[in-house]
Amino acid sequence: MSGQDRALMGVLSPRGSRRGCRRPDRAASYGIAFSWGSGFHKYVIWYNKSAMNIEQFISDYRDFLQTNFNPERAEKEKAYLYSDLKHYGLSVGERRKYVKTYEKSIKGLTKREVLGLVKKFWNMPSHEEKSMAFKILKLHVAKLTLGDMSLIEKMMRESKGWAFLDNLIIPIMPEIINNNVEAYRYLKKWIRDKDFWVRRSALLAQLLFFRAGEGGDRKLFFDMAKSQFNESWINEAYKDKTDNKRAKFFIRKAIGWALREMSAKNPKVVFNFLKANKSKMSGLSFREGSRKLPRDLQARLAGV
């Protein structure tokens, strides 16, 4: 028996033994069972790979996408997201329900298997297949470390859109930062990048910290936000009118979004920042950042 066979083989023991094989739950029951003997001494071998046959899972998901292909929705979604990928037109809810069926099995994968599966899905041609990579990562987010940043950064730079980045950077980066504050160096690097999606990632990487009202580095965020008030770099990097407009919108919106999340737990901190920078920041960032402030603070800002 090869090493691979041994790795795939479940426990071999008599039926009824406390160490006997247990059939995995239905969603995870990929494998082949072999049995022989009878009565108490009947033996069963389950061949399985972390309770999941990974290649079968990929094949089944592709079949699911093809079976539920919605060409009209796919066309609209592709245009809305400015996407050059293939789209199947499945809603987020449909895909979430599908993943939920396999969640227990996915959670049973080793980190090595997880990263391998994530890379496979990320290298596939469709929006829905690439999206699966994020769903799998999020189920194992607690295992991610600074050593995984090369993969995270690669996926970030290849995402080119909010639909992917919001499902990668926002939920993943706080966990990696919590594991190692050295991860902040990536944010400091990203905020100087010539790609506006990368700069946006730097601004939103701490969003969950701000929402929770604890953790994160507010000073770093404020410094990064202020560095984006001068938009001359966008005019130099994006000569196309549409690209230029989109770059400014998404950077301005990201600043405002982060401030809005922060304002729920730290309204005075956000108020002071907005008061000090109102004349320097864009109207969009200011409006978004102040939208959830208490009315008395909003009234005071109106007079600034």
N, C-alpha and C positions, 0 to 999 in steps of 0.2 A: 504494500500500500504506500502510495506516495505521500510526501509531506502535505501536499495540497488536499489529498483525500482525507487525511487525518484532520486537517483544519476544518474541512467541511462536514465531517461526521459528528453526529450527536453522540450522547452517552450510550454505550452498549451495556444493557443489563437485563436480567430477567423481568418479565412482566410482573408487576406487583411490587417490585423492589422499590424502596424509598428513593433510590437513585435512578429509577427507570426513566425512559424518555417520555416527555410530555409533548403532545402535538402543539405547535405554536398556535396562537390565535388565528382566526381565519384570514385576516388581512396579511399575516406574515407567514402563511403556511406553504411557501414555496419549497419544493424539495421532493425527494423520492424516498419512499419507505420500503425497506426490505425486511421480511420477517421469516422465521422458520421455527420449528419445534411446536409444542402444544402445551396447554395447561400453564402451570406456574413457570415452566421453563421455556416459554415462548419468548424469543428474542426479537427485538425490533431495532433497526438502525434508521435514524432520520438523517438524511444528508441535507444540511442547510448551511447558509452562510450568514451568520449573525441574524438568523431567523428571516433572512431576506435574500433572494436571488437577485442581485443587483441588475444584471443584464435583463432579466425578465421584467423587473420593475420599470426599467427604461422603455422596454418594448410595449408594456401595457399602457404606460402613460402616452406614448405616441399614438397608440390605437385609440385611446380615449380622446385625444385631441382631434384626430381624423374623424372619428365617429360623430363628434359634436361640433364640427367645423361650421361656423356661421359666417359665410362670405360677406354679407352686407355689413355686419358689425365689425368684421375684420378690416374692411376697407376704411370705415369711419375712424376706427381706433388708430390705424396706421397713419392716417392724415393728421389726427388730433395730436399724436405723439411725435410728429415729424420723424417717423421711423422708417428705416430702410430695411427692416427685418421682415420676415414672413410672419403674418399674424393669422391665428385660427379664429379669433373673435369670441373666445370664451370669457365670460365675466370673471371677476376676481372671486366672487362667491362660489361659482362652479368649481374653480380650481382649488379654492380653500377647502371645500367639502371633499374633494378627491384626496387631497393630501391628508386630511383628517383621518381617512380610512387607513392610511399607512403610517400614521404618526408613531405608533408604538414600535413598529418595525424599524423605522428610520432612527428613532432614538436608541435602538439597540445596536446600531453600527458603531464600530470603533472610529476614533478620530481619523485614522489613516484612510479608512473606507469612506468616511464622510468627505474628506478633502478630494479624494479621487472621484467620487460621484459628483461633487460640485464642479470640478473641472470638466467632467464629461458634459454635463448639462450646459455649462457656460460656453462650451465650444460648439454647441448645436445652433442651427440656423434660425430658429423661430423665437419670437418674443416670449411665448409661453414656456418653452423649454429653458430658456435662459432664466426666466422668473423662478423656475423650480430650484435653481441653484441657491437663490436667496432664502427660500422657504426651508431648505435643508440646513443651510448655515445657521439660521435663527434657532432651529431646534437643538443646535449644539454650540450656541454662542458662548456658553460658560467655559468651553474648552479652548477657545481661541486665545492666542497669546501674541506678543510682539513678533514672534517668529513667523506668524502667519500674515504679517503685513504685506509681504511681497505679493501674495495672492489677492488680498483685499485691494491693494493699490492698483494692481493690474485690472481687476474688475471695475474699479471706480473709473479709471482712465478710459476704459472701453465702453462704459455705459452710455454716455452722451445723451442724458435725458433724466428728468426728475422721476419718472416712473420706476426706473431701476435704482437710481441713487438714493431715493428716499427709503427704499427697502434694503439698502446695503449699509450706507454710512450712518443713518440715524439709529438703527437698533444695534449695530455691531460695534461701532467705535467706543461708546461708553464702557462696554464690557472689557475691551482691550485696554483702554485707559485705566480702568479700575485694577486690572492685572499688572499694569506697568506704566507708570506716569511718563516713561520715556517716549510713549506713543505721541505725546504732545508735540514732539519735534516734527512729526508728519504734518500736523496742522500748520505749523509755522512755515513749513516748506510749501504746502499747497496754496497758502494765501498769496504767494508770490508767483504762482504759475500763470502761464499765458492762456490757459484754457479756463473759461469762466465756470465750467462745470466743476472743475477741480477747486477753484476758489470757493464756490458755493458749498462744496463738501466740507471745506475747512470751517465755514461759518455755521454749518448745521450739525457738525460732529458731536457737539455737546448738548444738543436740544433736549434729550431726555434728562440730563442733569438739571437743566434749567426748569423743566416741567416739574420735576420732583422737589425742587427747591433746595437740593443739597448735592454736593459733589461738583466736579468741574472747576474750571478756572475762568471766572468772570472777567478778570482783568485781561487775560489773553484774548477773550472774545471781544471785549471793548476795543482793545488795541487793533485787532484784525478788522473790526467793523469800521473804525475811523480811517484805517488805511484804504478803505474802498470808497470813501467819499469823493476822492479825486478819481474821476473816471477816464482820465486821458489815456490810460493803458488800453481801455476798451476801444477807443477811437483808433488807436494804432494797430491793435490786433485784429479788429473786425471792421473791414472796409465796407462789406456788404451791408446795406441798410437794414435788412431784416435780421441778420445775425447780430448787428450792433444793438438793435432795439431789444432783442431777446436777451442778450448778455446783460444789459443794464437792468432790465426787468427782473431777471432771476437773482441777480446779486442784491438789488434793492429789496426784493421780496424776502430773501433769506435773512437779511439783517432785521427786517421788521418782524418776521416770524419768530426768530429767536428771542427778540425783545418781548414780544407778546407772551410767549411761554414763560419767560422769566418774571413777567409782571404779576402773574397770579400769586406767586409766593414771596416775591421781593419787589413790591410796587414802588417803594421809595427809591430803590437802587435804579430802577428803570426810569423813574421820573427825573432823577438827577442827571442821568445820562442824556435823556431827551432834551432837558432844559439847557444843558451845556452845549449841545450839538445841533439844536434845531435849525440854525441858520446854515449849517454846513452839510446836512444830510438831505437826501431826496425826500420829497413829499410823501412818496409811497412808503418808505421806511418809517417815517415819522408817524403816519396814520396807522400803519399796521402795529407799530410798537406801542402806541398809546391806546389802542382800541379797547383793551380790557382793563385799563387802569380805573381805579375808583373815580367817580364823577368829579369829586372835589379836586383831584390831581389833574384831571383833564381840563377843568376850568382854569386852573392856575397856568397850565401850559398854553392855553389859548391866549393868555395875556402876555406871553413872552415875546 
